[in-house]
Amino acid sequence: MKCDTCMKLYNITGCNFTDDMNAYSVSDAVIIFHWDVYISKEQLPQGDRPLHQMWVWFNMESPSNTGGLEHLNNVFNLTMCYRKDSDIFVPYGSLQMTKDLQNYSIPKENKLVVWTVSNWLPHFRRVQYYNELRKYINIDIYGKNHRPLDKASLHTTISQYKFYLAFENSVHTDYITEKLWRNAFLSGTVPVVLGPSRENYEKFIPPDSFIHVEDFNTAEQLAKYLEKLDKDDKEYMKYFSWQKHFVSKSYETVDHYCKACIELKKMTEFRKMTNLIKWYRS
């Protein structure tokens, strides 16, 4: 990555990134993606480790979908993931406050509910909830083994619908992924979320910007509420009032690397993650 990338994005200097292993011995930090080392310690950099060097554990998957933590205790200095209590907090997205009130408009939506899903496993809670919800309301579903949808058509397709099922593959604190930030918010549709608690979502987004499945005792009640909003433009539009004050941003890997550089520059003391598995699965 070019050394001026973080300067352009975040107005910070001195962030140089490389995947050239010849630079290993002179690097201040090494960011290690979990899925490159989860099988065994033999996948970690071998040989002498410079005393000044920080190792950063980088993972964006939930604990339910993260194996191989057992051999990674006492290896890393810092954690870098979507969890707010990680050393380097790198969420999938955020709402950024604007200085001035924003005029906003939503796409012309003539369809009701849509879901895009690639990892279809019948035992997942989201699949089970979908199977119950579809008994009471029509849901168009795209992805593997369903209607085809290429990446270039994602937003234009979702923006035709009033509601998007932002269903996470597992339920964990702070695990709020691109399904909310990119698929729903950036497409101009109202997210219906299944993931951590409403209280957890409200730490990151306004309470009137989303619908939580746990707000309803049954899937049938949720379906009736969505149909009610479909017929009431005034009530439906309230779910977009946050756009007066905020814009939604979906982060890419380059943003995460720049955030790591910012936090590493602040480091004043040596740290070590002695029990990674206990922390991540807590």
C-alpha positions, 0 to 999 in steps of 0.5 A: 500500500502506498505510504501516503494512503493514510495521509489522504484518508485520515491525515496521518503520516508515517504509515508504511505498509508492505507484504514484503517479508524481507522487511520483517526484521525492521517492521514496528508491527506485524498484522496477522490475519487469523485465517492465515494462522489458525491451523497451527503455530507453524503458520506464524512467522518463524525465527527470531522476533525483534524485541521492539516489534508488536504482533497484532491479531486481526479477525473480523469473524464472530467467535462462533465462526473462529476456530484455532484459537487454542494455540494463539495464547501468549502470542499477540500484543494487540487485538484488532477486530469489530469488538469495541473492547479490542485494542484496535477497534475496526468496525464494519461501518459507522455513522459519521455526524455532518456539520450541516443538516442534510437533505436526503431522499430514498430510492423509489421502492416498489417492492417490500422485503429482500434478503441476500445470503450466501452462507445458507445453513438450516440450523442457523437461527437466521435461516430458521427465523426466515422460514417462519417469517416467510409464512406471513409475508413475501420475501425475495431472496438472493444469493447462493442457491437462490436468485443470482446477484452479482456484486455490481448490482447489489445496491441497485437491487436492494434499493428497490425494496423497503426493508432489508433483512440484516440477519447476522450468521451468529449472535455476539456482542458488537457483531454488526456487519456489512449487512447493516452498514453496506447492504441496508444503509447505503442502499437506502432501505430500512434494516430489519436486524437479527443479531445482538440486542437492541441495546447493543445496536443503539450504541452505534446507531439511532434507535429509530433507524432500524427494526429489531426482530426481538421487538416482536413476540412472533414473526407474524407480528413483525410481518404485520408491522412491516405491512403496516409501514408499507401503507403508511409513508409518514411512519415509514419515513421516520426510519430515515430521519437519522440521515439529516445528521449522519452519513453511513460509512462502510469500511474497507481493509485499508481503513483498518490498516490506517486505524492500526497505524493510528493506535500503534503510534499511541502505544507507550507500553508493552502489552501481551494478550495472555489468553486470547481464547478466553477474551474472544469467547467471553 
